[in-house]
């Protein structure tokens, strides 16, 4: 009788562990509801098709689902308290050989507009047109920046290298403003966003 009880307990523990291990990570799953900004939704990997880059691979990771156009203009920012990672296994041994870590910083500028005899803080992401130059952000209320670290070997103990922006040599990158509608682009020109 004791032997049979121990088998049932062992089976119950294995089943419970299996449920935890196999849980989905999307918004509808209980495990991610407390941290929705960490919800990885899609991952794309393809050979680069740009001229002169046929020997390169492009990686694209999407986070924070349900960010459709109707949800704007205040789309969610990425979490500054999180580390977003992409692991690459080049040897087929199911262990990371290269890891890219992304960490974000969000700075609110607390922009205001005049209302009557005082200035009132605006809860929106912008208070006027943006662009066409990347530096034309005077009307942007939240500035998002990020750093990228490349780790060769184990993601916790491997060799860490800060990735630098090829344009200016800095280790901090600016996240472009989200495409929040033509009226948020200077001159209401949708082609300006591409610039």
C-alpha positions as CSV (number, residue, x, y, z in Angstrom):
1,X,0.0,0.0,0.0
2,X,2.8,2.4,0.9
3,X,4.5,1.7,-2.5
4,X,1.3,2.5,-4.4
5,X,0.9,5.8,-2.4
6,X,4.4,6.8,-3.2
7,X,3.9,6.2,-6.9
8,X,0.7,8.4,-6.9
9,X,2.6,11.2,-5.0
10,X,5.5,11.0,-7.5
11,X,3.0,11.1,-10.5
12,X,1.2,14.1,-9.0
13,X,4.5,16.0,-8.5
14,X,5.7,15.2,-12.0
15,X,2.3,16.3,-13.5
16,X,2.4,19.5,-11.4
17,X,6.0,20.2,-12.6
18,X,5.0,19.5,-16.2
19,X,2.1,22.0,-16.1
20,X,4.5,24.7,-14.8
21,X,7.2,23.9,-17.4
22,X,4.8,23.9,-20.4
23,X,2.8,27.1,-19.6
24,X,2.2,29.5,-22.4
25,X,3.9,32.9,-22.2
26,X,1.2,35.0,-24.0
27,X,-1.2,37.6,-22.6
28,X,-4.0,35.1,-22.1
29,X,-1.9,32.8,-19.9
30,X,-1.9,33.3,-16.1
31,X,1.9,33.3,-15.9
32,X,2.4,36.5,-17.9
33,X,-0.6,38.6,-16.6
34,X,1.5,40.3,-13.9
35,X,4.2,41.3,-16.4
36,X,2.4,41.9,-19.8
37,X,5.3,44.1,-21.1
38,X,7.5,41.0,-21.1
39,X,5.1,39.1,-23.4
40,X,7.2,37.9,-26.4
41,X,4.7,37.6,-29.3
42,X,6.7,36.8,-32.4
43,X,10.2,36.1,-33.5
44,X,11.5,36.3,-37.1
45,X,14.8,35.2,-38.5
46,X,15.8,35.5,-42.1
47,X,18.8,36.0,-44.4
48,X,19.3,39.7,-45.0
49,X,18.2,40.8,-48.5
50,X,19.8,44.2,-48.5
51,X,22.6,44.8,-51.1
52,X,26.0,43.7,-49.8
53,X,24.5,41.9,-46.7
54,X,23.7,38.4,-48.1
55,X,26.1,36.8,-45.5
56,X,24.1,38.4,-42.6
57,X,21.0,37.2,-40.7
58,X,18.3,39.6,-39.5
59,X,16.6,38.9,-36.2
60,X,13.3,40.6,-35.2
61,X,11.6,40.1,-31.9
62,X,8.1,41.5,-31.0
63,X,6.9,42.1,-27.5
64,X,3.7,43.5,-25.9
65,X,0.8,42.1,-28.0
66,X,-2.5,43.8,-28.9
67,X,-0.8,47.1,-30.0
68,X,-3.0,47.7,-33.0
69,X,-3.6,51.1,-34.5
70,X,-6.9,51.6,-32.6
71,X,-5.0,51.3,-29.3
72,X,-3.0,54.5,-29.9
73,X,-1.7,57.1,-29.5
74,X,-0.5,55.9,-26.1
75,X,1.1,52.6,-26.9
76,X,2.8,50.7,-24.1
77,X,6.5,51.4,-23.6
78,X,8.9,48.5,-23.1
79,X,9.7,47.8,-19.5
80,X,12.8,49.6,-18.1
81,X,13.0,47.1,-15.2
82,X,13.2,44.1,-17.6
83,X,16.0,42.6,-19.7
84,X,14.8,41.4,-23.1
85,X,17.0,38.6,-24.6
86,X,17.5,36.8,-27.9
87,X,19.5,33.6,-27.7
88,X,21.2,32.2,-30.7
89,X,22.4,28.5,-30.8
90,X,25.0,28.2,-33.6
91,X,26.1,24.6,-32.8
92,X,22.8,22.8,-32.4
93,X,23.4,21.7,-28.8
94,X,20.4,23.6,-27.3
95,X,22.6,26.1,-25.5
96,X,23.1,29.7,-26.3
97,X,26.3,30.6,-28.2
98,X,25.4,34.3,-28.6
99,X,22.9,36.3,-26.6
100,X,21.6,39.8,-27.3
101,X,20.3,41.7,-24.2
102,X,18.2,44.8,-24.6
103,X,17.6,47.2,-21.7
104,X,15.3,50.2,-22.1
105,X,15.1,53.6,-20.4
106,X,12.0,55.8,-20.6
107,X,12.1,59.4,-19.8
108,X,8.9,61.5,-19.5
109,X,9.4,65.1,-20.4
110,X,6.1,66.1,-18.7
111,X,5.1,68.4,-21.6
112,X,2.3,70.9,-20.9
113,X,-0.1,73.0,-22.9
114,X,-1.7,76.3,-21.8
115,X,-5.2,76.0,-20.5
116,X,-6.7,79.2,-19.4
117,X,-4.2,80.9,-17.1
118,X,-2.0,77.9,-16.4
119,X,-0.1,75.0,-18.0
120,X,-1.5,71.5,-17.8
121,X,0.5,68.3,-18.1
122,X,-0.5,66.2,-21.1
123,X,-1.0,62.5,-20.7
124,X,-0.5,61.8,-24.4
125,X,2.7,60.6,-26.1
126,X,3.0,63.9,-28.1
127,X,1.6,67.4,-28.3
128,X,2.2,68.1,-32.0
129,X,4.0,67.0,-35.1
130,X,7.2,64.9,-35.1
131,X,9.9,64.7,-37.8
132,X,11.0,64.7,-40.5
133,X,14.5,64.4,-39.0
134,X,15.1,61.8,-36.2
135,X,16.1,64.6,-33.9
136,X,12.8,66.5,-34.3
137,X,11.3,65.3,-31.0
138,X,10.4,68.6,-29.3
139,X,6.8,67.5,-29.2
140,X,7.4,64.0,-28.0
141,X,6.4,63.5,-24.4
142,X,8.2,60.2,-23.7
143,X,11.7,59.5,-25.0
144,X,12.7,55.8,-25.1
145,X,16.3,54.7,-25.4
146,X,18.0,51.3,-25.1
147,X,21.3,49.6,-24.9
148,X,22.3,46.3,-26.5
149,X,24.8,43.9,-25.0
150,X,26.2,40.9,-26.9
151,X,27.3,37.9,-24.8
152,X,29.4,35.1,-26.3
153,X,28.9,31.8,-24.5
154,X,26.7,31.3,-21.5
155,X,24.4,34.3,-21.1
156,X,25.3,34.7,-17.4
157,X,29.1,34.1,-17.4
158,X,30.1,34.7,-21.1
159,X,32.1,37.5,-22.6
160,X,30.1,40.7,-22.6
161,X,30.4,43.4,-25.3
162,X,28.4,46.7,-25.5
163,X,27.1,47.2,-29.0
164,X,27.8,50.6,-30.5
165,X,25.7,52.6,-32.9
166,X,27.6,52.6,-36.2
167,X,26.4,56.2,-37.0
168,X,27.7,57.9,-33.9
169,X,29.7,55.4,-31.8
170,X,27.4,55.6,-28.8
171,X,26.2,52.7,-26.8
172,X,22.7,54.1,-26.3
173,X,20.2,53.9,-29.1
174,X,17.0,55.9,-29.5
175,X,13.8,53.9,-30.1
176,X,11.8,55.6,-32.9
177,X,8.5,57.0,-32.0
178,X,5.6,54.7,-32.7
179,X,3.6,55.3,-35.8
180,X,0.7,57.0,-34.0
181,X,-1.1,58.6,-37.0
182,X,-0.6,61.1,-39.7
183,X,-1.6,64.0,-37.5
184,X,1.3,63.3,-35.3
185,X,3.7,63.6,-38.2
186,X,4.8,67.1,-39.1
187,X,2.8,68.5,-42.1
188,X,0.4,65.4,-41.9
189,X,2.6,63.8,-44.5
190,X,2.6,60.0,-44.1
191,X,5.8,59.6,-46.2
192,X,7.7,61.6,-43.5
193,X,7.5,58.7,-41.1
194,X,9.7,56.6,-43.3
195,X,12.5,59.3,-42.9
